[in-house]
Amino acid sequence: MKRTTPRVAGAALLGLVVAVGSGLGNPVLADDPATLTGIILGVGANESQRIVTWYSSADTTQKVQLAPTSALVNGDFPASAATFAAIGGANIATSGGFNRHATLTGLQEHTAYSYRVGTDGNWSPAYAFKTQDFEGDYDFLFYGDPQIGSSGDVAKDQAGWQDTLDVSLAANPNAELLVSGGDQVETANTETQWNAFLAPDKLRQYPWAATIGNHDVGGKAYEQHLFTPNTDRSGPLYANGNPASNTSGGDYWYIYKDVLFIDLNSNSYTTTSGGGGDAAHLAYVSDVIQQHGGEAKWKVLVYHHAIYSPADHAKDGDNKARRVDFPTAFSNLGVDLVLQGHDHSYSRSYLIKNGAKANPDEQPGAADVYPGPGGVLYVTGNSASGSKYYDITAPDNSGTSGAGNGADPLNPNNYWYNSVQNQEHVRSYVKVQVRGDKLVVQNIRSGTCAAPNAAVERGNVKWCNNTDAAQPVGSIVDNVTVHPYHGDGQQLQVNVPNAAPGEFGWSIGGYNGLVDLGTAEEHNGDYFQASGHLNPIVVTDSRRSLAPWSISASVSDFRDGAKSFPGSYLGWTPKVLVAGVGAQASAAVPSGYDVQGGGLDVSRPLAWADQGHPRGTAEVGADLDLKIPASSDKGDYRATLTITALSS
Ligand SMILES: [Fe+2]
C-alpha cells in the first residue's frame, strides 16, 4: 500500500526574534498558560501516523509541533516544523481540566522525529520517536494488565511498569508498537494512578495501542487519556449502550505494516445491560475484515477478557459466554492471533478451530504450529508491572470444547485449550515478530522475584518461583512460530525495494510454505527481476487406464494493498525433479515483460504424460522468473498460483 503522502516542506520564512531590554519587570506571557501533563504517543491509523494525547489545565487552543530531529538547531524547532491542530474538550468533573489530542500524518519512513505540544510561548519539553521501513518485517510488544494501583502501592506498581518498559525496549529498541492488554489502572478515574501509568518516557517514544480493561471502563479517563484511530463509539460497543455516560468504550482498528489490528471493548459482552454485546463486536470485526482485510497479510485481534486463560478468571461466566460467542467466527474470518489480558497469568492456546482443539495431536509446548484453515492462536499476557498475579487454577469436568474447562488429555494439569500455562510471580511481556511467512510469539521475563515486584514485595502473593541463574531477565518462558495456511494453491511473494539492488532469499519449507521470490533486483533502471522455485508438486498415477495427464497453473495479479502488477510478468521453466509416471516438463514460458503474450496470467502447462505411461509418482517443479518495470511501486507483493490437474 502506498499510504505515504509527501509532506510539503515548510515555507522558507525566517523567524527573526530580538530581545530588547525594556525595563519592564516580567516577560510577556500568554494569559493563564496551561499546564500540560500526561503526554502520550499513540498508534495512528497506519505506520505513517501517530496520535498524541495529553491533558491541559486550561481550555486554550493548542497544537503539536513536529520536525525531523535533524532539523532542530540547539533543540529549537525550525520555522519549517509541521503543526497539527489539537482538538478535545473538558474532562469529566472528577478529574477537572481538559483533554487534547492531535493526529500526526504524513510521516516519512526511516526518520527520527521530535515533537512537543502546547502553543507558542508555552511548549512542553520535546520528545522523540522514529519511523522505520514502512514495508516488511517488524516486531511489536504486548503488555498484560499494568493495572497501576492494584497492589495497594502506586509507587511500587509504577516502578515495576517502568522497569518492564525499560527492559523490554532495551532488548528490542526497534520494536514498533506497544500493544496494551487492558487495565492500564486499578481505578478508572483516579488520576494519581494515570499519572503513574503515564510516567515512563518510553510512552512518549513508542506508540501505545490502548486496550480497555474492566478496570478502565468505569469512567471517561480512559478515552480522555488514550485517543485511538478509526474508533467506533456507537452505543452497541459500550457495555451500557450509552457513550454519553461516564464510561469508556468503543472498538477500533488500524493497519500497521501488513497487520490489521482490531481492538475490542470486551466489557460489553451481553445485551442485558444495554450494549450490543458480543454480537455487536462480531459485526464490527466482520465489517472491518471485509473492508480492510485485503490491505493486510495478517489479522490480529486484541481485547482484555481472555477466553482461553489459565487462572482465576478461567471459569468466569462472562468468559464462558465469550468462549461460545467468539471462536467459530474468528476461525471463519481467518484471524491469525488473539492477544488478551485480564487473567494476569501467561497462556498460549493450542490452535483452536470453531471452539475446539484444531488438531488433537498438537503436542503441549510445540515450537511450530500450522493453523491450516481456521486455526487461531490465543495468547494471554501475565502482569507487565508486577502489581497483581493470579495463580493457575485446576480443570474441572465440564468438557473439552466450547465453554468447557476440562483437562487436557495430553497434560491433565492444564486446561484442554492451553498448550502452555505459566505463573512464576515475575513480570513478563510478549514479543511478536511479524515475518514474511510466519509469526513468532515469545513470552519473555522482564523481572525476577526481586524488586520491583509489587505483589511479591507487599506479600499479596506468598511465593515467587524463579531463579536468577536459570531464568534471568530476558529469558524466554515460551516460544512458538505460527506458519500460516496458504490454501490449496501456492502463494508467491516478492519484495520490491526502492530502486537499489538487494539480496535474494527464498525458503521452501516441508509444508506448503510461501514461495518467496525474495527482494527483486534492479537492472540498469530498466526492470526489477526476481526468481525462485515452485514448491515441488508430487504427481501420482496408479490407474490402470494409463491415461494421459497434464498439470497446469496460472497466477493472479501480484498485490500489496491497493498496489498491483499483473501476473503476466511471471514466467517459468518447468522441470521434472524426480522422474516417474512418464512425466515430461512442458515448455518454458517467458515473462510477459520480455515477450508479448508471455506470462502465467493465463493457464500454462507445467508437466504432462502420454497415454500408456508407467504407473507411479513423479515430482515436478519450475524455476520462476519475474520481471517487472522499474516504475513499480515499492511493496511486498503477493499472488496466488492456482494449480489444475487434468486427465481423461
Ligand atoms: Fe487486570
Residues whose N, C-alpha, C, O or C-beta is under 5 A from the ligand:
A	BS01	LIG	D145 Q147 D183 H342
